[in-house]
Amino acid sequence: MRKTILSAILALGAFTAPALSETIRVGMSGGYFPFTFTRTDELQGFEVDFMRAVAEETGDEVEFVTMSFSGLIGALESGRIDTVANQITITPEREAKFTFTQPYVYDGAQVVVKAGNEGEITGPESLKGRSVAVNLGSNFEELLRNLPYADEIDIRTYESNIEQDTALGRVDAFVMDRVSSAQVIAKSPLPLALAGQPFDEIRNALPFRNDEAGNALRDRVDAAITTLKENGTLAEISEKWLDADVTKPLAEAD
């Protein structure tokens, strides 16, 4: 009888004991304003607040690991980090390697030029014969290199969009996401302007290694993203950093 009672207590404890928290190692560049950047020695931005909100939902700890953007995917593959929160776009090539959460940002590529040149450079089709800065290893670099006239563009790569901004003294334009472009224009010491409309809609999500552990963590994080969308937290974070809600497909956006 005593053994039966003890077994019942142990069984009840198994059901009521909280799951042990894990540490999610999140890779980011810390150089992609306003998504991830350092100010007064503090890592901050949309991605930082987003991942902290995710970890609060999953009951995990979050550890931010900063490195050059071009090294993030390799760090994920090698197991040095568990995911990348740096506006990683879902592409067929990446889906072949990783498992992704649902998108949490919907965006588009944008050409930015020095103010006064927006009448001359009006979008991607007018980049032929121009020098164009782009984030090294980003989907925007891939986008430019896949244009049918890519061999007519002088593509110059930089490790951060902040470097792209300052590079406008040496290049004709830079390409980045439409959301960050507005923020960079507002903060830049240079007079900048949008060149044409956003193009090539993109979906940004969190990648995980496509193994048993990676898929399990992806499922937990994905459920947290659903909750953050439904309770409005994700939209609040977007409005805080971007002055817009970019968490819905462009067709659904106001």
N, C-alpha and C positions, 0 to 999 in steps of 0.2 A: 504493500500500500504506500509506504513512504517513498519507495522507488518510483511508483507511478506518479505521485504528487511532484517529486523532484523533476521527473521527465517533463511533466506538464509545465512546470515553471520555466525550465530551460527552453522548451519549445516556444512558450509565450515570449520569452526574452529574445529569441531569434527573430520573431516577427516585429517586435516593438523597438529593438535597438536601432538607432540611426546608422545609416551607412557611413563608413569612414570617408572623409573627404580626400580628394586627390589634388595634386597640383597640376594645373594645365599650363604647360610652357608655351607661351604665345610669342612668335617671332614677328618683329616689325622693324622698319628702317629708322623710325624716329626723325625722318627727313621728308615727310610728305604732308605738308600743311594743307588743310586743317585736320587731316585724319590722324596723323601721328607725328608729333614734333616735340622738341625740347625747348622749354622756356624757363629761365631762372633755375636751371638744373633739374627741372621737373618734366617727366614724360607726360604728355597730355594730348588731347584731341578726341575726335569722334570714336576712333577704334579703341582707345583706352577706356573710355566710359562704357562703350558697348560691351567689351569683354569683361569688365567688372560687373556689369549688370547680368551677363550670361552666367558668370561664376556664382553670383548671389542666388540665381535661380537653381543651378545644379547643386549647390552646396559645396563647391570646390574652391580651392585657392587658385589664384592666377599669378603667374610669374612672367614678366615681360622680358624678352631677350632681344636686344637691339643689335643689328648688324647691317651691312650694306644690302640694299634691296636685291642686288644680283645674287647674293648668297643665300637668300631665304628659302628658295625651293630646294636647294641642295641640303640645307640644314634639316628641312622636313623629311627629305628622303633618307637621310642618314640617322634620323632619330634623335637629333640634338634638340629639336623642338617638337611639339605635338600638333601645332597648326600655325597658320600665318594670317594675321589680321592687318592687311596693308592694301585693301581694295584689290584683292585677287579676283580676276575675271575668270569665269567658267569658259574654257575653250575645249574643243575635242581632244587636243593634245594633252591637256591637264587631266581631263576626265579619264583618259586611258591610263594614267598613273595613280590618281588620287580619287578618294570619295569625298563628295562635297555636301555641305548643308544646303538648305534652301537659300536663295539669294536674300540678302538683307539690304542691298543698295542696288538701285537701277539707275544707270547713268549712260552717258554718251561721250564720244571723243569730241574735243574742241580745239580749234586752232586759235592761238593768241599771238598778237603782233604788237609792235610799238604803235601807240596812238598816232593816227595820221596815215597809217599804211593799210587800214582795214578796207579801203576802197580799191586797193591794188591787189591785196591778198584776201580773197573772199571765201576760202574754204580749201579742202584737200586737193581739189582739181587745179588750184593755182599755185601749188607748191613745187611744180616742176621748175627746175633751174634755180631752186632756192636752197639755202642752208636751214635745216630744221633741227631744233633740240628736242630730245625726248628722254624719258626715264629709262636707264639701262635695264634690259631684261623685262620691261613691262609689256603689257598687251598692246600699248600704243606704239612701241617700237615694232612689234610684230605686225600691227595694223599697217604702219607705213611701209614696211618691207614687203608686204603682200599686195600693195597697190600695183596696178599694171604698169605704172610709169615710175616705179621705185628707183630704177637705175638712173633716173633724171633728177633725183632728190639727194642733196648732200645731208645725210642723216648723221647727227652728232649726238652721242649718248652721254648722259650725266647721271649721277647717283641719286639726285633728289630734285624735286620740282623747284626748290629754292635756288639750286644751281642753275636750273633751266631759266628761271626768271632773270638772274643776273647775266646769263649768257646772251640775253637779247642785245647786248652791245656788240656781240660778235656774230650773231646769226639773224636770219630774217624772221623767224617765227619759232614757236614751240607748240607741241601738242600734248594735251593732258585731258583729264576728265572735266566735263562741263561744270560740275559743282565746285571743284577746287579752283578752276580758272577764275570764277567770280571772286572767290576769297583772295586769291593771289593778286588780282588786279586791285582790289581794295587796299591791300596791305603793302604792295610794292612801292618802292621809292621811284620806280620808273613809270612814266605814263604809258599804260597798256590798254589794249582794246580787244574785244572778241572779233574774230574774222569769220563771218558766216555763221550758219546754224550748227548745232551739235549733229554729229553723224555717227553711224554704226553703234546702235544701242547695245549696251553691255550689261551683264548681270554679275554682280560681285558676291562672293560667298566664301566660307571658310573651308579650306582643304584639309583632309586628314589622310594618313597612310591607309591604303586599302588592304588592311589585314583585320584579324578579329578584334584586336584592341582598338585599332583606329576606327572601325565601324561602330563599335560600342560607344566610344567617346563622341563620335559624330552624332549618333542617335540622341544622346543626352543633350548635347549642345543644340541640336536642331529643335528638340522639344522646347528648350528654353527660349530659342528665337521665336517660336510660335507664340509662346506666352508673352514675350516682350512686344510683339506686334499687336496681340489682342488687347493687352492692358494699356497700350499707348506709350509705354516707356521708350520703345525704339524711335517712335516719331518725335518724342520730346528731345531725345539725344540729338537727332538729326536737326531739329529746329535750333537747338542750342548752338551747335557748331557750324551749321550750314545755312541758317536762315531759310530753310526749306525742308519739306518732307520728301526725301528721296528713297523712301523705303517701299514704295509701291511701283509697279510697272508704269512706264511713261504713259501708256494708254489710259491708265486709271488716275494719273496725277491731275490735280486741279489746274 
